[in-house]
Every structure is written in C-alpha cells, then in structure tokens.
C-alpha cells in the first residue's frame, strides 16, 4: 500500500515538536529552580512524554482530523505527572517537589501551541488538495453520493474520494469513477467481493477503502470482505452512517460478538453547563466594565450621525422558543422595520434570514459598527441577564422561527450566542444550509474548551470583517 502523505511529514514534525516543546522549557525551568542534573532529567521526562503520546495514539494520522484540541494534551500531561510520581517513588527518590512539577507547566503550554501551529499548517496543505489520503468508497449508489458530497463540503479532513465500487443497481450522480460493481446479494466466497475491490483500489491508487452501511452490506459480508482486503494489505474503514458527532462522544463497545457504537447524548446538564454559565456571567460582567469607555464613544457616534435612540431593542427567540428583548447599538434609520417589506424582493440570502450587502437603511456610523460587529456589544447585557450565552447559535427573529422545520428547530435547544460558529466562519456569506449545519454541529457537540476556541477565533473574524453587512 502507498505511504500516506500524513505519515510523511506530519508525524515526524509532531514528534519533534513534542520533544522540543517538552525538553527545552523543562531543562530551563529545572535549572532555574536548582534541580540536580536538569538536562538529564529533562531528557528522561521528554522520553516518557513521547511514550505517553504514542500510547494515546497522539501521532496517528487520524488524530489530526479532530483538530488540535488542548484537552487530550492536558490529559496526557496529567498522565505524565502520575508516571513521574510512580517512578520516583519506586526508585526511592520520594514524591516530586511542587516546584519540579510546576517547572513542567511551560512545557505543556509550548506543546499545545506547537500542535496548533502544526494543525494550521496541515489545514493550509489540505486546502491546496495536498497531503490527502486517497479513498475508494464501497456501497450503494446513494450512499456513495452522500459520502462524496459530505467530504466535498469541507477541507478540514484528510481524505479525497478517487472512485467507488457500487453495490447493486443505481447510478452514481457525484461523477466519481466506478471501476467495479458488486452484486447486491452477499457472495458465498470472500474473493467475489475482495478481488474487484482490491483491483479497483490498485487501479486508482487508493490508500484505503471506505465501506458504507446499507441493506446490501450485512455484518458477515463485511467481516469476510475485511479478511480479504487486510490479507492484500488494504486498510478498511466502516462508515456507520451517523454524521456531525464529535469523536469524544463515541465509544466502541462489544456484546456477544457484536461491535457497538455508544454515542453519548449532547451535554445539557452537569458540571460543563455550570462552567459555561459561570463563564458567561463572569465574562460578560468583566467585559461590560472594561468596555464601558468604548460604549460611551460608540453611543456618541450613533447619536451624532443619525436622529433616534442609541440602543435598538428587538425581540428574538431564545432557548426552547422563549422570546427575549435583545439590545444592539442602532445601525439603521429609525423606521427601518417598516421599510423591510419594500426591500423583501432584494433579499440576497437564500434562507429565512434577510440580508443585503448595501442595505439603504444602514447609517454611515452603522456600516462601521456592523463591519467590526461593534453593534453587538450591548448583547453582553443579555448574556449577563441569562437570555444569551457568550457562544451559541445566532439568535433568530420570531418570523424566521415561524418558518423553521423540525431540523432547524433544534437550533433552539441551547441559548443563542453573542458569537458562534456562524460568526467565525463567514457570517452572511454563508448559505442557509451552511448556517444550519454549523449551528447543529455546535448544538450537538459543544464543550467548554470549544467555546474558548470560538471566542479566540472571534477576534480574528471581527478584525477581518468578512461577511459582516
């Protein structure tokens, strides 16, 4: 089998970054606190750190498909501390001093930053359609089209479909080559499936085979296919059919020879929600106090550039469909709501939202406020009062919600946010389908760490101003 580009430079660079990120800061910190043989100790700690990473499969190419979250690295770091404590106790050196443990903290920060830098580089390479693993999809025609479409929507993964082997009848509409077709009925011998699939993978230079779930792919057929493909040196991955489920929510279990995917429910209660609520209230309070001078300047700009109130109050729909008053700095003329009906035919958005790039109702100061999302700052008061969260889906209007279907209504399962995936991914430049997909991905998979990452990305998105109008 061809060597994947991910095994070419991602893995060596990641190992080197982890080694340097642990060894150099640890050696300096241990020297500063006066530990004996700091270089030797730093080298030993680095070796253990790399072994912990190998045991946690942190260097597997598939690990990069989930991004570079800090949580797994922190867990590995805690494992490292435990291993060091056990080794010191067994060797008779006693428990490590608090200063020695604290000396490893800079290494944790450096490692997280290095891994995020590597991941950004990986994304850049993937956007150029480089460093991708070539995939042959095996399944029914509709399932093949669904997989091709799902992978084509995004560039943050490491796969490209180069062909398909179709089970049963049906036309593949996605345009990928179909070098082989397999019968719908399960064959009596493994080679009846494996030989055409292996030949197709060889012809197209595929690195691995994706097998989709379907009525023609029973468990026994999949088992025999895996035997034959593995014997021929081909990797096989099974797509169970679930989409937009974060890896941390999936656990593999087994019972009576059956392989089970245990998908945990979205987080709706417990410590993570308490932490989110505490972050919302404390963060909004701090920001309201710190930004008070900016509020005064923006209010003066709104007042001087157009007649009318400084703050615009609008009813929005919150969690579980509860309406609430949302506040913004006014960016339009006073009678903007009455003019909306006259502009409906000019709507540039393909969904339930109303958006115009050059909306004639927007004031001169309003264009500046909207470009840098400064008009949204009064919503910090909504966050403080519990109407909204710092991170969440965009708060919709009641008339938008009235046109929601059952899937879109799921956006209201959590509090709307001051910022969110929509705001950091293109805002009004996104289609309605993309907007809903991003919001549902957040609703089902949010975590406190993800919230922190979105808030960090918000700063760059606001300065860029793309999609804000």
TIZAKE-100566 format. One record per residue: residue in three letters; x, y, z of N, C-alpha, C in turn. Coordinates in pm, whole numbers, plus 50000, padded with zeros to 5 digits. Layout:
ALAXYZXYZXYZ...
This chain:
UNK500844988050000500005000050000500875012550000UNK500405022949927501175035249921501255041850058UNK502365048350081502555055250208501775068350205UNK500935070550307500125082650312500985094850335UNK500645106150272501385118450297501365122450443UNK500285118350514500225121850656501325115150735UNK501795103450685502885096550752504245102250712UNK504245111150609505505116250556506135126850643UNK505375137750668505995148350748505195152350871UNK503875149450874503085153250991503635146551117UNK503825133351107504205125851227505605129651275UNK506645129651190507975133751239507995147951297UNK507285157151232507255170851283506545171351417UNK505445163951431504725163851558505575157951670UNK506265146951642507145140951743508275150551779UNK508875156751678509945166451705509455178351784UNK508265183451751507725194851824507425191251969UNK506855179251990506575174952128507865173352207UNK508905167652143510175165752212510815179052247UNK510885188052149511485201252176510645209252273UNK509305208352256508415215952343508475211452487UNK508845199052512508995194252650510415196052700UNK511415192352618512805192052666513355205952697UNK513195215352605513825228552624513225236252741UNK511905238252746511365245452862511625238252994UNK511535224752992511765217253117513195218953164UNK514165218253073515575219853112515825233653170UNK515265243853107515465257553157514805259153293UNK513555254553306512825256153432513485248453546UNK513935236153518514595228153622515925234353663UNK516615240753567517865247653601517605259653690UNK516545266853661516235278953738515925275553884UNK515205264553907514845261154045515955253354116UNK517075250754045518225244554109518175229554122UNK517445222754037517375208054040518685202153991UNK519115191154054520345184454012520155177953876UNK521185179053792521195173153658519935176853579UNK519685189453558518445193553490518335188353348UNK519455187753276519395183153137519025168453131UNK519665160253216519355145953218517895143553257UNK517425151053357516035149453398515085153653287UNK515415164553218514555169253109514505158952997UNK515635152552967515645142252863514805130252904UNK514875126353031514085114953079512595118253073UNK512255130353117510845134453112510345134852967UNK511195139552877510805140252736510575126452678UNK511415116852712511225103252664509895097552713UNK509605099652840508325094752894507165101752826UNK507315114652800506265122552735505945117052595UNK506985113452521506765107852388506125094152396UNK506505086052495505885072952512504415074152549UNK504095083952634502685086552667501915090352542UNK502525098652457501875102652333501645090952239UNK502625082052230502465070152147501355061152200UNK501305059452333500265050952392498875056852370UNK498785070052367497495076752345497175078652198UNK498025073452109497845074651963497755089251919UNK498555097551986498535111851953499225114651821UNK500025105151772500765107351647500145099851530UNK499015093151551498315086551441497775097051345UNK497865094751214497335104651118495885108351143UNK495075098751189493665101551213493465111451326UNK494455112651417494305121851529494215136351482UNK494805139451366494795153251316493445156951256UNK492605147151225491305150251167490375156751269UNK490685155351398489875161651502490445175151543UNK491385180451466491985193251501493095191251602UNK493375201651680494415200851782493875205951915UNK492855199251971492285203952097493275202552211UNK493175211652307494105211552420493755200652521UNK492465196552526492035186952628492825174052630UNK492985166952516493765154552519495215156552560UNK495805167852521497195170552560497285172652711UNK496305179652768496295181652913496145168352985UNK495265159652933495105146452996496405138552989UNK497085138952875498365131952863499385137752959UNK499345150852978500285157353070500035152853213UNK498755151253252498445146353386498915131953403UNK498775123953295499315110253299500825110653318UNK501495119853250502945121353265503315124153410UNK502585133253474502875136353615502695124053703UNK501635116253675501415104053752502525093953733UNK502975092253609504065082853581505345087253651UNK505645100253648506845105353714506775103053865UNK505585105153924505445103054068505675088454104UNK505115079354021505295065054048506755061054034UNK507425065753929508825062153907509715067354019UNK509445079354067510265084754177510035076854305UNK508805072854329508505065254450509175051454444UNK509075044754327509675031554311511195032054323UNK511815042754271513275043954274513795049054407UNK512885052354501513305056954633513635071754641UNK513295079554538513585093854539512515101954609UNK511385095454643510305102654709509425110054611UNK508395116454663507475124054578508175136154519UNK507865139654394508465151454334508015164154405UNK508915173554418508585186354482507615194154395UNK506825202654460505845210654386506535219554283UNK507725224354317508445233054222508865225354097UNK509205212454113509595204453998508395201753907UNK507235199453967506045197553886505655210553816UNK505775221653888505445234553827506385237753711UNK507615232353718508585235053611508155228853479UNK507235219253483506755212953359505575220453297UNK505035230253367503885237753314504225245253184UNK505385252053176505695258553048505755248752931UNK506205236452959506275226452852504895222952800UNK503915222452888502545219752845502055230652751UNK502265243152789501805254352706502495254352570UNK503815251952571504555251852444504085240552354UNK503815228752413503365217352334502015220252269UNK501085226052345499765229352289499905239152174UNK500725249452190500905259452085501545253351961UNK502535244651982503195238151868502225229451790UNK501395222051860500445213251793499395221251716UNK498985232551772498025240951699498665246951575UNK499945250551585500645255951468500775245251359UNK501075232851398501175221851302499815219451236UNK498755219851317497425217451260497045228351160UNK497375240751190497095251451094497835249050963UNK499075244250974499845241050854499205229650777UNK498695219550849498025208350785496795213150709UNK496005221950770494815227250704495195235050578UNK496295242550585496735250050467497095240650353UNK497795229850386498175220050285496945213250227UNK495975209850313494775202950266493925211950177UNK493895224850205493115233950120493695234749980UNK494965231349966495585230849833495445216949771UNK494605208449834494385194749787495675186749787UNK496535189249886497785181749901497745174150034UNK498575164050044498685156450169497415149050206UNK496635144750106495375137950132495505122950109UNK494705115250182494655100750163493575097550060UNK493945089649962493045086249851492125074949894UNK490815077049872489805068049926488985061849813UNK488755048749824487805041649739486575038749825UNK485395043149781484165041349857483435029149805UNK483005020449897482245008549863480865009649928UNK479815009049845478465010049899477445011649790UNK476205013349830475135015749735475285029649673UNK474695031549555474925043949480474565056349560UNK473425056249627473015067849705473975070749819UNK474455060349886475395062049995476725067449945UNK477175062949828478415068049770478285083049743UNK477175087149685476975101449657476945109549785UNK476315103949891476255111150019477655113050078UNK478495102650072479855103750126480675113750047UNK480585112949913481335122249829480905136649857UNK479605138949868479105152349895479525157550031UNK479475148850133479855153050268481335156850273UNK482195148950211483625151950213483955164250130UNK483175166650023483465178049937483055191250000UNK482175191050100481705203350161482785210350244UNK483765202650293484745208450385486155204250345UNK487115212150391488525209450360489355206850486UNK488685204650600489415202650724489675187850755UNK489535179250655489795164950674490885160650576UNK491355148350591492495143850510492175133750404UNK490945133950348490545123650253490065129750122UNK490315122650012489755126249882489285113449814UNK488045113649766487465101749702487955101049558UNK488565089749521489085088149385488255078249304UNK487305071549367486475062149293485535054749385UNK484695046249325483705038949403483465025149344UNK483175015649432482665002649393481215002149440UNK480295000749348478865001949379478254988349403UNK477464987349510476724975249542475334976149480UNK474944966149403473614965949345473454975749231UNK472204978449199471894987549089471905002049139UNK471865011149048471815025249083472935032949016UNK472635045248982473615053948915474275063149016UNK475595064549005476355073849089476315087649023UNK475715097149090475505110549034476615120349068UNK477515116449158478565125649202479715126749103UNK479765118049002480785119148898482085111948926UNK482205104649038483455097449065483515085048977UNK484715080448941484845068248859484285056048931UNK483675047048857483145034648912483795022948837UNK484965018648882485675008048810485094994048830UNK484204992448930483664979048955482284980049020UNK481444970448988480144969049053480054955149114UNK479464954449233479334941749304477854938149312UNK477534925249316476124921249326475534925349460UNK474224927549458473554931349581473544920149683UNK473384907849637473354896449728474744893249779UNK474814888549904476094885049964476694872949894UNK477954873649850478584862249782478914851149880UNK479144839349825479474827749909480954827149944UNK481804833749865483244833649890483754848049903UNK484694850449996485194864050016485784870249891UNK486474862349810487164867949693486204873749590UNK484944869549593483994875149498483784890149521UNK483934894649645483904908849678485304914849672UNK486254907849733487574913749757488364915849629UNK488304906449537489124907849417488774920349336UNK487464923049306487164935349232487514948049311UNK487304947849443487604959649524489104962149529UNK489874951449552491334952949558491894957449423UNK491354952049314491814956149181491484970849155UNK490294975149197489904989049178490784998349260UNK491104994349385491975002549469493365003749409UNK493864992749353495174992949289495155001849165UNK494095000849086493985008748964493955023748993UNK493225027549098493065041749131494105046849230UNK494965038049278495985042249375495395046249508UNK494325039549552493665042949677494475038249797UNK494515046249901495225042650023494365033950115UNK493055035950111492165028250197490775027750136UNK489945018950194488595016650143487595020850250UNK486645029550211485515032950297484355023750262UNK483785016950360482615008450339481435014950409UNK480385017950333479195024450389478175014050433UNK477415017650536476355008750583475205008850483UNK474514997650472473384996650379472764982950382UNK471634981450313470914968750318471674957450252UNK472604960650161473364950150093474634946250169UNK475014953950271476264951250342475944946050482UNK475714932850492475444926850622476754924850699UNK476624921550826477804920050910478744909250864UNK478194897850823479034886750780479764890150650UNK479094897050559479734900950433480864910750459UNK480634920250549481664929950583482854923050649UNK482584913150733483654906050801484554898850701UNK483934891650606484714884250508485454893650412UNK484834904850381485504914850297486734920350368UNK486624922950498487764928150573488904918050576UNK488584905250591489644895050588490424895850457UNK489684895750348490334895250217491144907950189UNK490594919550223491304932050197492544933350285UNK492414929650411493574930450501494664920750457UNK494274909050407495274899650357496014905250237UNK495384914350165496014920550049496674933950083UNK496764937050212497434949250255496634961850237UNK495304960650227494444972450212493744975450343UNK493754988150382493064992450503491594994450472UNK490754992350573489324993550557488755001650673UNK487875011150640487195019050742485695018350714UNK484915016550821483465014950809482785028050847UNK481875032650762481085044650789479715040150840UNK479435042150969478165037051024476945045050982UNK477145056750922476005064550875475665076450961UNK476225077751082475955089351165476865100851121UNK476355113151130477115124851086477125135351197UNK478135144051191478285155351281478245151251429UNK478935140351462479075135951601480545136751636UNK480895144851735482285146551775482865133251823UNK484145131551797484795118851829484725115751978UNK484765126052061484755123652206483405118152254UNK482355119252171481045114252211480835099652172UNK481795093652103481635079952053482575070552127UNK482015059652175482805049252243482475035852180UNK483505027952154483305014652095483105004452206UNK482044996552195481764985852292481494973152214UNK481394961952285481084949152220480194940952310UNK479364932652247478464923752320478124911952230UNK478394899852279478074887552206478634887452065UNK479834893052049480464893351918480044904951831UNK479104913151879478674924951805479534936851842UNK479884944951744480604957351769479584968751777UNK479614976051887478624986451912479285000151917UNK478595010051863479005023951877478095030451981UNK478675033752094477925040252201478065055352182UNK477005061952136477025076352110476405083452230UNK477205090852305476705097852422475835109652380UNK474825113052460473925124152424474645137552436UNK474125147952370474715161252384474675165852530UNK475625173952567475715178852705474625189252729UNK473745186452824472675195752858472625199053007UNK473375191753087473365194153231474695189553290UNK474865192053418476075187653486477115198553495UNK478335194553531479425203953554479755212453432UNK479795206753308480105215253193479125226853176UNK477835224453198476865235253182477015245753292UNK477355241153414477595250753522478825259253491UNK479855252953435481065260353399480775270353288UNK479935266353191479565275353083478785287253138UNK477835284653228477045295453286477915305153366UNK478855299553444479745308153523480635316553432UNK481115310553322481935317953226481125329153160UNK479875326153126479015336153063478815348153155UNK478415345653278478095356653370479345364653407UNK480405357553444481615364753486482265371853367UNK482305365053251482925371053133482185383353085UNK480845382553081480065394153035480195405853133UNK480225402953262480365413753361481715420753346UNK482775413053333484105418953316484175427253189UNK483645421953080483705429052952482865441952956UNK481715441653024480905453753035481655464753109UNK482365460953213483135470753290484325475953210UNK485075466853149486275470753075485935479152952UNK484835475652885484485482352761483575494452781UNK483315498252905482435509652931482865522352856UNK484155525952853484545537852776484235536552627UNK484435524552571484125522352430482625523652406UNK481815518752499480365520152488479985534952477UNK480615543252559480295557552557480665563852423UNK481815560052367482245565552238481295561152126UNK480925548352125480035543352022478645549452033UNK478175551152155476865557352175476865571652122UNK477925578852147478035592652097478055592851944UNK478765583151883478835582651737477455579951676UNK476705570851737475355567951688474465580151700UNK474545586951814473695598651840474005610051744UNK475285612251713475665623851632475435621551482UNK475395609051436475315606451292473905604051241UNK472945601651329471565599851283470605602151399UNK469435607951371468465610151478467845597051524UNK467505596351652466885584451705467605579151828UNK467075568451888467705562752008469035556351977UNK469875555552078471205549252063471075534152058UNK470225528552146470065514052156468805509752081UNK468945499252002467835493451929467415480552000UNK466145479852036465605468152108464795459852010UNK465065446952005464385438151910464065424851978UNK462895419351952462515406452009463175395251931UNK463875386652000464495374951941464015362552015UNK464275350851958463835338252017465035331052077UNK464895327152204465995320752275465795305852292UNK466395300652396466365286252420464945281252438UNK464635270052374463325263552380462195272852332UNK462525282352244461505290852184461055302552269UNK461745305252381461335316352468461785329752408UNK460875339352390461265352452336461965360852442UNK462845369552398463525378652489463885391452414UNK464045402652485464445415152420465965415552401UNK466415416852279467855417552251468225431952218UNK469375436352271469805450152254471015451052162UNK471015461452079472125464251989472285479351979UNK473465483851942473605497751901472855499451769UNK472075510051758471265512151638472175515051520UNK471995507351412472805509151292471965513151171UNK470635514251189469745517851079468935530251114UNK468265535551014467365546851038466205542151125UNK465505551651186464505548351287463375539751231UNK462895542451110461775535051054462215523150968UNK463375517251001463945506350920463015494250913UNK462345490851022461475479051023460315480550926UNK459765492750914458645494850822459105494250677UNK460375496950651460905496650515461275482550468UNK461335473250562461815459850528460945453050423UNK459615454950433458715448750338458965453250195UNK459345466050177459605471250044460875465449983UNK461785460450070463075455350024463115440150016UNK461995433550050461985418950058462425412349928UNK462025418149815462355412049685463855412649656UNK464575421649725466015423149701466865414749795UNK466225406449879466965398249975468025389849905UNK469275390449955470395383349893470695370149962UNK469945366850067470195354450139469225343850091UNK469685331150088468875320450031467985313550133UNK468035317750258467265311050362466255320050426UNK466025318050556465005325550629465495339350672UNK466795341750668467325354650710467195364850598UNK467135377650638467095388650541468425395950547UNK469145396250433470445402650427470625409850294UNK471155422150302471515430050184472925435550205UNK473775433850107475135439050119475145454350130UNK474285460650052474205475350053472795479450092UNK472455476650216471125479750267470985494950281UNK470025501150211469895515750217469455520950353UNK469005512150441468555516550573469715518550670UNK470885513450638472025514150730472635528050727UNK472925533450845473515546750857475015546150833UNK475635557950822477085558350799477845552350916UNK477445555951037478095550051154477765535251165UNK476525531651121476105517751130476955508451045UNK477405513150929478245504650843479545501250913UNK480135510950981481375508351055481115498751170UNK480025501251245479725492651359479475478251314UNK478785476651202478475463251154479715456151102UNK480565463151035481755456850979482595450351088UNK482705456851201483545451551310482705446051426UNK481395443651399480495437351497480395445151627UNK480685457951624480605466051745479165468451786UNK478235467451691476825469451726476295458451816UNK476995447051822476535435751903476925436952050UNK477805446252084478345446752221477285448252330UNK476195455752310475185456352417474575442852452UNK474735432852367474215419552399474965413152516UNK476075419152557476725414552680475765415652798UNK474885425652793473875426852898472885415252891UNK472535410852769471685398952755472345386552812UNK473655385452792474395374052847474385374752999UNK474615386553054474635388153200473275384753261UNK472195388053191470845385253242470395370953216UNK471185363253142470845349253119470025346552995UNK469745357052913469005354852789469865347552685UNK471155350552685472055345552584473305339852650UNK474135333652568475445328652611476525336052533UNK477745335452579478835341552503479015334452369UNK478805321252367478955313352245477695305052223UNK477185305152101475995297452069475515300851929UNK474395295051886473845298451754473375312951748UNK473235318251628472735331851610471295332751661UNK470935343151739469555344351788468605348151675UNK467605339951643466735342551528465575351851565UNK464975357351461463765365351475462545356251483UNK461445360751547460235352451554459705348551417UNK459755357651317459245354051185460125343751116UNK461405343251150462275332751097461905319251157UNK461705319051290461375306651360460035301051312UNK459115309951275457805305351227457935296951102UNK459035298451027459225290750904460185279050923UNK460645276551044461565265551071460885252051052UNK461645242251003461175228551007461705222051135UNK461455209051151461825202251276463335201951296UNK464085200751187465545200551199466045214251242UNK465555224751180466005238251213465605242251355UNK464485236851406464055239951542465065235251646UNK465905225551610466895220651706467925231251739UNK468055241551656468955252651687468575259351819UNK467305258051859466825264451980466995255852104UNK467765244852093467985236052208468935242052310UNK469715251852269470655258552359470435273552350UNK471035280952442470915295552438471625300952314UNK471055311152252471775317752141473015324752193UNK473945327452104475235332752148475565346452090UNK476395353652165476945366252117477865363651998UNK478575352352003479375347651890479155332751876UNK479655327051767479455312851744480135308451615UNK479875296151574480505291051452480085299151330UNK478845304051327478375312051214479205324751202UNK479455331251315480175343951314481635342351275UNK482265331051306483705329351278483945321751149UNK482865318451075483025310250954482545317050828UNK482285329950835481875336950714480635345450728UNK479875343550837478685351450865477715351850748UNK477355363550700476305364750598476715359050463UNK477995356150443478435350050317478045335250309UNK477645329250421477285315150423475865313150372UNK475625301750309474275298250269473465294250392UNK472145293450375471295289350488471625275050530UNK471865266150434472225252450467473505251950550UNK474505259850511475765260250586475545265950726UNK474685276150736474405282050866473775271950960UNK472755264950912472075254850994473025243551031UNK473845239150937474795228250964475765232151075UNK476285244351069477225248951171476545249651308UNK475315254951310474615256251438474285242551497UNK473855233151414473535219851466474785212551513UNK475905214751443477165208851488477515213851628UNK477285226851651477585232351783476595227051887UNK475295227151855474265222851950474545208752001UNK474955199851912475135185851950476495182852012UNK477505191151984478875187452022479605197852107UNK478905207952158479615218752226480345213652350UNK481395220752383482135218352507482715231652551UNK483105232352676483665244852728484945248452653UNK485785238452625487015241052551486745246252411UNK485695240852347485325245552213484845260052220UNK484105263452326483665277352343484875286752350UNK485885282652424487075291252436487745292952300UNK487795282252220488405283152087487605292351996UNK486275291652003485435300251920485635314851958UNK485725317652088485925331652130487275336852083UNK488285328252083489595332452032489535335351883UNK488805327051808488665329251664487815341451633UNK486945345251727486065356751705486865369451685UNK487955370951760488775382951748489285384551605UNK489795373751547490295374351410489165377051311UNK487995370651334486875372551243486365387051246UNK486355393051365485895406951377486855416451306UNK488145414351324489135423051258489105421351108UNK488815409151062488745406650918487505413150856UNK486395412450928485185418850880484495411850766UNK484945399850727484355392850612482955388150645UNK482015390650555480645386050570479805394650661UNK480335405950709479595414650801478995426250723UNK477665426250711476985437550644475525437750685
